[in-house]
Amino acid sequence: MPGYDRVDRQAEELKRGLDSVIRNQVKDPRIPEVFSITNVELARDLKHAKVSISAMTADEKQVKEMLKALKSATGFIRHALGQEIIMRSIPELQFVADNSIAYSVHIASLLRDISHKDEEQEEKNDD
């Protein structure tokens, strides 16, 4: 596949490993049960990774607490990743919030409300 190189493959492997480690091994109550790792940007030298993570919550405070929990568990996560995936060295991890899933749920809710209002308006017009 053109344009899909070693760094991209390593980023995908890192994404799968992170998902597994955070879900199964990190036991912090500040991390919600429903979250998604939306993207992993891996530097060309494989030393740094920016991990975009989205929680299924609209509460900004809970998202900040989740990021604090992940930051405090970074050492543990890197160690567990070393046992989970095969990489020469595990990169430094930087966790950032991604609100794209919450935003898309909000937009879908707005569209659903508009649709219901249109249906109600059509029913009134038919009467």
N, C-alpha and C positions, 0 to 999 in steps of 0.2 A: 504494500500500500504506500503510495508516494506521500512524503511528508510525515510519515509515522515512524519515528526513529527510536533509538534506545531510550532516550530520556522520557518519551511518551509512554513506552512500555513499562519503564520503572515507576513512573507516576501512577499508572493504573494498578500496578502490583502494590504499591504503597497505599493507595486508596482502599483496596480490598483488605489489606492487612490491618490498616487503621480501623476500619469498620469492625472487623472481627475482634481486635484487642479492646476497643472502647466498649463494645456491646457485652463481651464475655468476661473481661478481666478487670476493667476499671469499675470499682464499686463505690461510686460517689453519689450521694443522693441529689447533688446539684445538677447532675447530668440527667436530662429527661429520657424516658424510655423510647420516645419516638423522636428520632433525629435522622439526618441524612448528611453524609459527606458529599457535597455537591461537586467539589473540584479539588485537585491537588496540583499546584504549580511547582514543579521541581526545577531548580536551577541547573544549568548545563553542566556544572561541575559536580552535581549530585550531593552538594553539601548542605543546602537549605531547601526547605519545602514550606510553601504557604498552603495551609489546609482550610478550605472554605467549608463551614459546617452550618447546617440549618436545623433549627429546632421547630417542631410543630406547635409553637406557642406565639401568641401576640404580645406576651408580657416581656417588655424590654429588660426588666430587672432580672428575670429568670435567664434570659439569654446571656446577660453579663455574668451572672453567677456560673453558668455553664462554662463560659470562656475562662473564668478564674480557676474553676476546677480542672479544666484541661491543661491550663498553664502550669498549675501546681503538680499535675501528674505527668508532665512531659518526660521526665527522667524514667519513670516506670514504663510509660508507653514506648519510649525508644528501646528500652531493654527488652520488653515483650515483643516488639517488632523484630528485633534481632533474632529472636527464636522462631518467629512466625514466617518471615520471608527471607529469601536469599538475596542479600546485597552486600557488597564489600564493606560499606559503612552506612549506618542509618543517619539520614540527614537531620539537622537541627529543625525542629518543628515550630511553626508559628501558626496559631489558630486564629481565624477571623470569622466573624458572623456573616452569614449569607441569609438575607431575608426574602429570597426569591420565592420560596415555597409558600411562606405565609402571605406574601403579596399576591401570588396567583390564587390562593384560596380566597382572599379578600375580593379580588376582581371577579372570581366565579360567583361569589355571594351577591355582589352588586348586579351582575348580569342576571342572576336568578330572580332577584327582586324586581328588576325591570321587566323581565318576562312575565312574572305574575301580575304586575300592574297592567301590562298590555292585555293579558287575558281577561282581567277584570273589566277593563275598559271596553273590550269587544263584547263581553257578556252584557254590559249595560247598554251598549249600542244596539244589540240584537233585540232587547226588550222593548 
